[in-house]
Amino acid sequence: MSQRTAASLASADALLTQLRASGADAGQIDETEALRRAIAAFHMEAIRFRMHSVDRLIKLAGDAPDTRRIFEELRHELEAAGFHTRSHASP
């Protein structure tokens, strides 16, 4: 883990903890674990793809406020570290 990814990895871990505590399905947890691996590997395309997938799965599961907050914190940490999390500029 580098200083560049430390905060992002901590946020990914917090998201995984939240998903497990809320009884999220295996697909959400698997996709979030894959996102964490992409962050650890500095894999830009995988980060962008996995962020989209995790975001979609959170929405499909009802968009719980606590989960959404942690996900947005993760997005903020990634973008602050210079990682692109969207395929286009946000509105």
N, C-alpha and C positions, 0 to 999 in steps of 0.2 A: 504494500500500500504506500502510495506517495502522498505528499502533502496536498497535491492537486486533487486527489480523489478521496481523501480521508472523510471530509464532510459529506460527500455524496454517498459513500459507502455506509456511513453511519445513518443517513436518511433512508437508504435502501433497507438496512437492517430494521429500522423503526417501522417501515412500511410492512415488512415481512412479519414482524411481531404483531402489528395491528391486524393484519389479514388472518393470521393464525388464531388470535384471540377472538376475532369476530366470526370464526367458523367459515371462512372463505373456502370455496371449492379448490380442489387440487389444481385445476387449470390456472387459476389466479396465482396461486402460490408458485407453481412451476414457472410461469411466465415472469414473475417478479424475481425468482432466483436466477433465471436466465439474464434478466436485466442487470442484476448485481454482478454476475460474471462478466458481462459486457463492460460494465464500468471498471471493474478491476483490471480488465485487459486493455483499456483505453480504445476500445473498438467503436469508432464514431458511428458507422452505419448500423451496427447492432444496437447501440444505445438508442438511436433515433427510432428504429423499428420496434424495439422492445418497449420504449416509452409509449409509442402509439398503441401497442397491443395491451399493455397494462392499463392505460387510460380507458380504452374501450371496454375492457373487462370490468373495471370499476363502475363505469356507467351502466353496463348491463346488469350488474349486481345490485343496482339501486342507488349508487352514488352516495354512500354513507358519508356524512359530514367529516367525521374523524379521519376516515380513510382518504377522502379527497384532500383534506388539509395536509396530511403527511405526504401525499403524492405531490402536491404543489410545492411543498418544502423541498422535496427531492428534485423537482424540476428546477427550482430556483438555485439550489446548490450546484447542479450540473451546469446550468447556464453561467453561473458565476465563475465556474472553473474553466469555461471556454468550450464546453460541449454543446453541440446543437441538438435540441430535443424535438424539433419540429421540422417538417419538410418544407414549411413555408412560414412567413412572418405571421405572428399572431395578430388578430384584428385590433 
